[in-house]
Amino acid sequence: LHIASAQGSMADGSMTLTVDEHARDLVTIAGILTRNRENNTDPARLPLRGHRKSRQLRDTVVEFDGESAAGVIPRHALFGGLWTVIRVPVSQAGRIAKVTAKTTGPMSPFCLAFFGDAVTPADLIAHVGAVPLTSRVDGYGPFDWDADALTELGFLQAIGGPGQAAGYDPGYETSPHTGSSTPLTGILNSEAGWDYQSSFPPWLWVAEWALDSCYIEGRVWPAPPE
């Protein structure tokens, strides 16, 4: 980790460090922290591209109806080793509570990435890589090494990566407890919640990559309204 700032306290002898794994300077880090705090309180400030209507004209957000067809990833083909991008209707903004998916004909390890703005397979190759389940020699994860560019593309969440591909539910490709692998099932059940904001409501873009040619289907599920 890169130490961007160090502040000591004469009162209790403590030292507070501001660190960053991408070796960015303190001014940049402060801007990121401020932006994240603002995003947590007002999701409409998320740094996504695209023209938006005035927020003075839209002071309410349409809810994601979990009982409608919203969030459904329809069954479609994936070509092994190639990125595929589809768009799924959700809502303008909200929180995803769960993602489910399944590969069949045959089962395959895979990964998913979600964006609030339109992306293309070429974008994924340029900023994530052609083979996202392969470890990079520089130690970065496939969605970390060009994180700033992905943020500009509206990146929201990724599921599956080197050594921990999706498709092994209810186990793991690599168990955090034993280091062993469980049988491939082609199934994903992810309950790691995350927030989203669409630049072009109600759409989210889903980037998909599978090791083998197969079919995939699934759904994203909304968190209950607060």
Backbone as numpy.savetxt, mean C-alpha at the origin, in Angstrom:
# Nx Ny Nz CAx CAy CAz Cx Cy Cz
20.52 3.48 10.29 19.69 4.68 10.29 20.56 5.94 10.29
20.12 6.97 9.59 20.83 8.25 9.54 20.28 9.16 10.63
21.16 9.72 11.45 20.77 10.64 12.52 20.70 12.05 11.93
19.48 12.59 11.85 19.30 13.93 11.28 19.37 15.01 12.33
19.06 14.67 13.59 19.06 15.67 14.64 19.28 14.98 15.98
19.98 15.66 16.88 20.20 15.16 18.24 19.98 16.30 19.22
19.11 16.07 20.20 18.79 17.09 21.19 18.95 16.51 22.59
19.79 17.14 23.39 20.04 16.66 24.74 19.30 17.47 25.79
19.00 16.83 26.91 18.33 17.49 28.03 19.28 17.50 29.22
19.63 18.70 29.69 20.49 18.81 30.86 19.75 18.40 32.13
18.42 18.49 32.12 17.64 18.19 33.32 17.73 16.72 33.71
17.54 15.83 32.73 17.53 14.40 33.06 18.62 13.62 32.36
19.48 14.32 31.61 20.58 13.64 30.95 20.16 12.79 29.76
18.96 13.00 29.23 18.47 12.18 28.12 18.90 12.80 26.79
18.86 11.99 25.74 19.18 12.43 24.39 18.07 11.97 23.45
17.50 12.89 22.67 16.44 12.58 21.72 17.01 12.65 20.31
16.87 11.57 19.55 17.40 11.50 18.19 16.26 11.49 17.18
16.46 12.20 16.07 15.55 12.11 14.93 16.29 11.35 13.85
15.77 10.17 13.47 16.49 9.30 12.54 15.64 9.02 11.31
16.31 8.62 10.22 15.61 8.33 8.97 16.41 7.28 8.21
15.72 6.24 7.73 16.42 5.17 7.04 16.83 5.53 5.62
16.30 6.66 5.08 16.66 7.09 3.74 17.68 8.24 3.74
18.24 8.56 4.90 19.30 9.57 5.03 18.88 10.95 4.52
17.61 11.32 4.77 17.15 12.64 4.38 17.50 13.66 5.45
17.57 14.96 5.07 17.97 15.99 6.01 16.81 16.35 6.93
17.12 17.14 7.98 16.13 17.45 9.01 14.96 18.26 8.46
15.23 19.19 7.53 14.16 20.01 6.96 13.16 19.13 6.22
13.67 18.18 5.44 12.79 17.26 4.71 11.97 16.41 5.66
12.62 15.87 6.70 11.93 15.02 7.67 10.84 15.81 8.38
11.15 17.05 8.77 10.16 17.87 9.47 8.94 18.11 8.59
9.18 18.33 7.29 8.06 18.52 6.38 7.20 17.28 6.26
7.84 16.10 6.21 7.11 14.84 6.12 6.28 14.61 7.37
6.87 14.87 8.55 6.14 14.67 9.81 4.95 15.61 9.90
5.14 16.86 9.48 4.02 17.81 9.50 2.91 17.37 8.56
3.30 16.93 7.36 2.30 16.45 6.40 1.54 15.25 6.93
2.23 14.31 7.57 1.57 13.13 8.10 0.58 13.48 9.20
0.97 14.46 10.06 0.05 14.88 11.12 -1.21 15.50 10.52
-1.03 16.31 9.47 -2.18 16.92 8.82 -3.07 15.88 8.14
-2.43 14.87 7.53 -3.20 13.82 6.86 -4.02 13.02 7.85
-3.49 12.80 9.06 -4.20 12.03 10.06 -5.47 12.73 10.52
-5.45 14.07 10.49 -6.62 14.82 10.94 -7.52 15.22 9.79
-6.99 15.28 8.57 -7.77 15.70 7.42 -7.31 14.93 6.19
-7.96 13.79 5.85 -7.50 12.97 4.74 -7.56 13.67 3.40
-8.28 14.76 3.29 -8.35 15.47 2.01 -7.04 16.16 1.68
-6.10 16.20 2.64 -4.79 16.81 2.38 -3.77 15.81 1.86
-4.15 14.57 1.65 -3.20 13.58 1.17 -2.58 14.05 -0.15
-1.26 13.84 -0.35 -0.58 14.39 -1.52 -0.82 13.55 -2.76
-2.03 13.60 -3.32 -2.34 12.86 -4.52 -2.49 13.82 -5.69
-2.15 13.31 -6.88 -2.24 14.16 -8.06 -3.68 14.24 -8.55
-3.90 15.10 -9.52 -5.21 15.18 -10.15 -5.96 16.42 -9.71
-6.82 16.89 -10.59 -7.60 18.09 -10.29 -8.74 17.74 -9.35
-8.92 18.54 -8.31 -9.99 18.32 -7.35 -10.95 19.50 -7.39
-12.21 19.25 -7.09 -13.16 20.34 -6.90 -12.83 21.06 -5.61
-13.25 22.30 -5.51 -12.99 23.08 -4.31 -13.55 22.37 -3.09
-12.76 22.32 -2.01 -13.21 21.68 -0.78 -14.31 22.49 -0.12
-14.47 23.76 -0.51 -15.58 24.55 0.01 -16.92 24.07 -0.54
-16.87 23.38 -1.68 -18.08 22.86 -2.29 -18.38 21.44 -1.85
-17.43 20.79 -1.17 -17.62 19.41 -0.78 -17.11 19.23 0.65
-18.00 19.36 1.62 -17.59 19.28 3.02 -18.04 17.98 3.67
-18.54 17.03 2.86 -18.87 15.71 3.36 -18.26 14.68 2.44
-17.99 13.49 2.95 -17.38 12.41 2.19 -18.39 11.29 2.05
-18.58 10.80 0.83 -19.50 9.70 0.59 -18.96 8.43 1.24
-19.80 7.73 2.00 -19.38 6.53 2.69 -19.17 5.37 1.71
-18.27 4.47 2.08 -18.04 3.22 1.37 -19.09 2.23 1.85
-20.02 1.85 0.97 -21.09 0.93 1.34 -20.60 -0.50 1.19
-20.31 -1.17 2.31 -19.77 -2.52 2.28 -20.73 -3.56 1.77
-22.03 -3.22 1.67 -23.01 -4.19 1.19 -23.33 -3.98 -0.29
-22.67 -3.05 -0.92 -22.85 -2.82 -2.35 -21.76 -3.57 -3.11
-21.68 -3.31 -4.41 -20.64 -3.94 -5.22 -19.30 -3.23 -5.10
-19.26 -2.17 -4.31 -18.01 -1.43 -4.12 -16.96 -2.32 -3.49
-15.72 -2.16 -3.92 -14.62 -2.90 -3.33 -14.35 -4.25 -3.94
-15.19 -4.71 -4.87 -15.03 -6.04 -5.45 -13.91 -6.03 -6.50
-12.98 -6.97 -6.36 -11.96 -7.22 -7.37 -12.45 -8.38 -8.22
-12.96 -8.13 -9.41 -13.57 -9.21 -10.20 -12.52 -10.22 -10.68
-12.98 -11.42 -10.93 -12.07 -12.48 -11.39 -11.51 -12.10 -12.76
-10.20 -12.14 -12.87 -9.53 -11.83 -14.13 -8.17 -12.51 -14.16
-7.58 -12.53 -15.33 -6.32 -13.25 -15.53 -5.12 -12.38 -15.18
-4.11 -13.02 -14.61 -2.79 -12.41 -14.42 -1.77 -13.22 -15.22
-0.84 -12.53 -15.83 0.22 -13.19 -16.57 1.47 -13.23 -15.71
2.00 -14.43 -15.50 3.12 -14.61 -14.59 4.29 -13.71 -14.89
4.77 -13.00 -13.84 5.93 -12.14 -13.98 5.65 -10.77 -14.56
4.37 -10.42 -14.77 4.03 -9.12 -15.34 3.06 -8.39 -14.42
3.20 -7.07 -14.35 2.27 -6.25 -13.58 0.95 -6.10 -14.32
-0.15 -6.15 -13.57 -1.48 -5.85 -14.07 -2.09 -4.79 -13.15
-2.76 -3.81 -13.71 -3.41 -2.76 -12.92 -4.88 -2.70 -13.30
-5.77 -2.78 -12.30 -7.19 -2.58 -12.52 -7.67 -1.50 -11.56
-8.85 -0.95 -11.82 -9.40 0.01 -10.88 -10.68 -0.57 -10.27
-10.88 -0.26 -8.99 -11.99 -0.81 -8.22 -12.76 0.35 -7.60
-14.09 0.37 -7.71 -14.87 1.44 -7.09 -14.95 1.27 -5.58
-14.68 2.35 -4.86 -14.75 2.31 -3.39 -15.54 3.54 -2.93
-14.87 4.65 -2.71 -15.51 5.93 -2.38 -14.44 7.01 -2.45
-14.79 8.20 -2.05 -13.85 9.32 -2.13 -12.71 9.17 -1.13
-13.04 8.81 0.10 -12.03 8.67 1.15 -12.59 7.80 2.25
-11.70 7.22 3.04 -12.16 6.37 4.14 -11.04 5.50 4.66
-11.42 4.36 5.21 -10.45 3.43 5.78 -10.80 2.01 5.36
-9.80 1.30 4.89 -9.96 -0.11 4.54 -9.62 -0.96 5.76
-10.53 -1.87 6.12 -10.32 -2.71 7.29 -9.73 -4.06 6.92
-10.01 -4.55 5.70 -9.59 -5.90 5.35 -9.47 -6.03 3.84
-8.51 -6.84 3.41 -8.34 -7.17 2.00 -8.32 -8.68 1.87
-9.15 -9.23 0.99 -9.14 -10.67 0.71 -8.88 -10.87 -0.78
-8.18 -11.94 -1.11 -7.91 -12.26 -2.51 -7.54 -13.73 -2.61
-7.70 -14.28 -3.81 -7.40 -15.68 -4.03 -6.97 -15.89 -5.48
-5.88 -16.65 -5.67 -5.43 -17.02 -7.00 -5.79 -18.48 -7.26
-6.21 -18.75 -8.48 -6.60 -20.11 -8.87 -6.14 -20.38 -10.29
-6.10 -21.67 -10.63 -5.85 -22.12 -12.00 -4.53 -21.75 -12.64
-3.35 -21.93 -11.94 -3.13 -22.54 -10.63 -3.02 -21.50 -9.52
-2.88 -21.98 -8.27 -2.54 -21.08 -7.16 -1.14 -20.52 -7.41
-0.93 -19.29 -6.97 0.37 -18.67 -7.19 0.71 -17.71 -6.06
1.97 -17.58 -5.68 2.37 -16.47 -4.81 2.14 -15.15 -5.54
1.77 -14.10 -4.82 1.47 -12.85 -5.49 1.66 -11.68 -4.53
1.56 -10.47 -5.05 1.55 -9.27 -4.22 0.56 -8.28 -4.81
0.06 -7.39 -3.95 -0.88 -6.35 -4.35 -0.37 -5.01 -3.86
-0.69 -3.96 -4.59 -0.40 -2.60 -4.15 -1.58 -1.72 -4.52
-1.93 -0.80 -3.63 -3.11 0.04 -3.82 -2.69 1.50 -3.98
-3.35 2.18 -4.91 -3.04 3.57 -5.22 -4.33 4.38 -5.28
-4.24 5.65 -4.87 -5.37 6.55 -4.97 -5.40 7.34 -6.25
-4.43 7.10 -7.11 -4.34 7.79 -8.39 -4.03 6.77 -9.47
-4.27 7.14 -10.74 -4.07 6.22 -11.85 -2.58 5.90 -12.02
-2.25 4.62 -12.04 -0.89 4.16 -12.29 -0.92 3.16 -13.43
0.25 2.89 -13.99 0.37 1.95 -15.10 1.41 0.90 -14.75
1.41 -0.24 -15.47 2.48 -1.23 -15.26 3.87 -0.62 -15.45
4.00 0.32 -16.38 5.31 0.96 -16.59 5.75 1.73 -15.35
4.79 2.39 -14.66 5.12 3.09 -13.41 5.65 2.10 -12.37
4.99 0.94 -12.28 5.39 -0.06 -11.30 6.79 -0.59 -11.60
7.07 -0.87 -12.85 8.40 -1.36 -13.23 9.46 -0.32 -12.89
9.16 0.96 -13.17 10.14 2.02 -12.95 10.42 2.27 -11.48
9.39 2.19 -10.62 9.55 2.62 -9.23 9.46 1.50 -8.20
9.08 0.29 -8.64 9.05 -0.86 -7.73 9.96 -1.96 -8.23
9.96 -2.18 -9.54 10.77 -3.23 -10.13 9.91 -4.22 -10.87
10.55 -4.97 -11.77 9.82 -5.93 -12.58 9.47 -7.19 -11.80
10.23 -7.47 -10.73 10.01 -8.69 -9.94 9.96 -8.30 -8.46
8.81 -7.88 -7.95 8.73 -7.33 -6.59 8.90 -8.37 -5.48
8.89 -9.65 -5.81 9.09 -10.67 -4.78 10.54 -11.09 -4.64
11.44 -10.42 -5.36 12.88 -10.70 -5.26 13.55 -9.61 -4.43
14.39 -10.03 -3.48 15.09 -9.07 -2.61 16.05 -8.22 -3.41
16.15 -6.95 -3.05 17.10 -6.03 -3.67 18.44 -6.13 -2.98
19.51 -5.93 -3.74 20.85 -6.03 -3.17 21.19 -4.85 -2.27
20.45 -3.72 -2.39 20.76 -2.55 -1.58 20.07 -2.57 -0.22
19.28 -3.61 0.06 18.66 -3.74 1.36 17.30 -3.10 1.48
16.88 -2.32 0.48 15.56 -1.69 0.52 14.48 -2.67 0.07
13.27 -2.49 0.59 12.14 -3.24 0.09 11.70 -2.68 -1.24
10.95 -3.45 -2.05 10.58 -2.98 -3.39 9.72 -1.73 -3.38
8.98 -1.48 -2.30 8.13 -0.29 -2.23 8.76 0.82 -1.39
10.03 0.65 -1.01 10.71 1.63 -0.16 11.79 2.41 -0.88
12.48 1.79 -1.83 13.67 2.42 -2.38 13.35 3.68 -3.18
12.16 3.77 -3.77 11.76 4.97 -4.52 10.46 5.51 -3.93
10.43 5.61 -2.59 9.20 5.94 -1.87 8.64 7.31 -2.25
9.50 8.29 -2.48 9.02 9.63 -2.80 8.25 9.64 -4.13
8.78 8.93 -5.13 8.09 8.86 -6.41 6.76 8.13 -6.28
6.72 7.07 -5.47 5.48 6.34 -5.26 4.44 7.21 -4.56
4.89 8.04 -3.62 3.96 8.96 -2.96 3.32 9.89 -3.97
4.10 10.38 -4.92 3.55 11.25 -5.96 2.54 10.51 -6.83
2.68 9.19 -6.91 1.75 8.38 -7.70 0.52 7.97 -6.90
0.44 8.41 -5.64 -0.72 8.10 -4.83 -0.66 6.76 -4.13
0.55 6.25 -3.88 0.70 4.95 -3.23 0.07 4.95 -1.84
-0.67 3.88 -1.54 -1.38 3.77 -0.27 -0.88 2.60 0.57
-0.82 1.40 -0.01 -0.51 0.21 0.77 -0.03 -0.89 -0.17
0.91 -1.71 0.33 1.37 -2.89 -0.40 1.22 -4.11 0.48
0.87 -5.24 -0.12 0.73 -6.50 0.60 1.52 -7.55 -0.16
2.52 -8.14 0.51 3.36 -9.14 -0.12 4.68 -8.55 -0.56
5.76 -9.28 -0.32 7.08 -8.81 -0.70 8.09 -9.95 -0.65
9.38 -9.65 -0.80 10.40 -10.68 -0.81 10.36 -11.56 0.45
10.26 -12.85 0.26 10.25 -13.78 1.37 8.93 -13.84 2.11
7.98 -12.99 1.75 6.70 -12.96 2.45 5.58 -12.63 1.44
5.51 -13.44 0.40 4.49 -13.22 -0.63 3.11 -13.51 -0.09
2.11 -12.89 -0.68 0.72 -13.25 -0.38 0.42 -14.59 -1.03
-0.57 -15.29 -0.46 -0.97 -16.57 -1.03 -0.68 -17.76 -0.14
-0.30 -17.51 1.12 0.04 -18.60 2.03 -0.88 -18.64 3.26
-1.97 -17.88 3.20 -2.89 -17.85 4.32 -3.48 -19.25 4.58
-3.61 -19.70 5.84 -3.45 -18.94 7.09 -2.03 -18.93 7.65
-1.06 -19.36 6.86 0.32 -19.37 7.33 1.13 -18.26 6.69
2.43 -18.54 6.51 3.36 -17.55 5.97 4.28 -18.22 4.96
4.72 -17.43 3.98 5.78 -17.96 3.12 7.03 -18.20 3.96
7.33 -17.26 4.86 8.44 -17.43 5.80 7.91 -17.10 7.18
7.79 -18.09 8.04 7.23 -17.88 9.37 8.13 -16.99 10.21
7.58 -15.94 10.86 8.39 -15.10 11.75 8.81 -15.84 13.01
8.22 -16.98 13.27 8.52 -17.74 14.48 9.55 -18.84 14.25
9.42 -19.56 13.12 10.31 -20.69 12.87 11.18 -20.51 11.64
10.84 -19.55 10.77 11.58 -19.37 9.53 11.19 -20.35 8.44
10.26 -21.25 8.73 9.85 -22.26 7.76 8.69 -21.73 6.93
8.39 -22.44 5.84 7.31 -22.05 4.94 6.12 -22.97 5.11
4.92 -22.40 5.04 3.70 -23.19 5.07 3.22 -23.44 3.64
2.33 -24.39 3.42 1.90 -24.72 2.05 1.24 -23.54 1.36
1.46 -23.44 0.05 0.82 -22.42 -0.76 -0.67 -22.72 -0.87
-1.50 -21.72 -0.59 -2.95 -21.86 -0.70 -3.54 -20.94 -1.75
-2.78 -19.93 -2.18 -3.28 -18.93 -3.10 -4.19 -17.90 -2.47
-4.35 -17.96 -1.13 -5.33 -17.14 -0.42 -4.63 -16.02 0.36
-5.25 -14.84 0.37 -4.80 -13.71 1.17 -5.95 -13.23 2.04
-5.69 -13.05 3.32 -6.60 -12.38 4.24 -5.78 -11.40 5.06
-5.82 -10.13 4.70 -5.04 -9.11 5.39 -5.97 -8.19 6.15
-5.76 -8.07 7.45 -6.59 -7.21 8.29 -5.80 -6.02 8.84
-4.75 -5.64 8.16 -3.98 -4.45 8.53 -4.68 -3.23 7.94
-5.39 -2.47 8.78 -6.18 -1.34 8.30 -5.33 -0.20 7.77
-5.85 0.52 6.80 -5.15 1.68 6.24 -6.15 2.65 5.63
-5.77 3.93 5.63 -6.62 4.99 5.13 -6.38 5.22 3.63
-7.36 5.76 2.96 -7.21 6.05 1.54 -7.91 7.35 1.18
-7.46 7.92 0.07 -8.06 9.11 -0.54 -7.93 8.95 -2.04
-9.03 9.06 -2.77 -9.01 8.89 -4.22 -8.91 10.24 -4.91
-8.02 10.34 -5.87 -7.94 11.56 -6.69 -9.09 11.63 -7.68
-9.66 10.48 -8.02 -10.76 10.40 -8.97 -11.84 9.50 -8.40
-12.59 10.02 -7.40 -13.61 9.20 -6.73 -14.57 8.57 -7.74
-14.99 7.31 -7.51 -14.74 6.53 -6.29 -13.62 5.52 -6.44
-12.67 5.74 -7.37 -11.77 4.67 -7.78 -10.51 4.55 -6.93
-10.11 3.32 -6.65 -8.76 2.97 -6.23 -8.16 2.09 -7.31
-6.86 2.22 -7.50 -6.16 1.39 -8.48 -5.42 0.28 -7.75
-5.59 -0.95 -8.24 -4.97 -2.13 -7.63 -3.93 -2.68 -8.59
-2.67 -2.65 -8.16 -1.57 -3.22 -8.95 -1.33 -4.64 -8.47
-1.27 -5.57 -9.40 -1.18 -7.00 -9.05 0.01 -7.63 -9.77
0.69 -8.51 -9.08 1.82 -9.25 -9.68 1.79 -10.67 -9.13
1.84 -11.66 -10.02 1.86 -13.07 -9.61 3.06 -13.76 -10.22
3.59 -14.73 -9.50 4.75 -15.46 -9.99 4.39 -16.31 -11.21
3.21 -16.93 -11.17 2.75 -17.79 -12.26 1.47 -17.23 -12.87
1.23 -17.52 -14.13 -0.02 -17.12 -14.76 -1.19 -17.80 -14.06
-2.22 -17.02 -13.73 -3.33 -17.55 -12.94 -4.51 -16.61 -13.06
-5.57 -16.91 -12.32 -6.71 -16.01 -12.17 -6.72 -15.49 -10.73
-7.22 -14.28 -10.56 -7.31 -13.69 -9.23 -8.67 -13.02 -9.06
-9.17 -13.05 -7.84 -10.38 -12.33 -7.48 -10.29 -11.99 -6.00
-11.09 -11.02 -5.56 -11.02 -10.64 -4.15 -11.92 -9.47 -3.84
-11.61 -8.81 -2.71 -12.42 -7.68 -2.28 -11.67 -6.87 -1.23
-11.94 -5.58 -1.20 -11.50 -4.73 -0.10 -12.73 -4.37 0.70
-12.59 -4.40 2.04 -13.72 -4.20 2.95 -13.52 -2.93 3.75
-14.59 -2.12 3.89 -14.46 -0.85 4.62 -14.52 -1.04 6.13
-13.88 -0.12 6.84 -14.02 -0.09 8.29 -15.39 0.49 8.62
-15.99 0.09 9.74 -17.29 0.63 10.13 -17.18 2.14 10.34
-18.20 2.91 10.00 -18.18 4.36 10.22 -18.00 4.66 11.70
-17.23 5.70 12.00 -17.01 6.08 13.40 -18.16 6.95 13.89
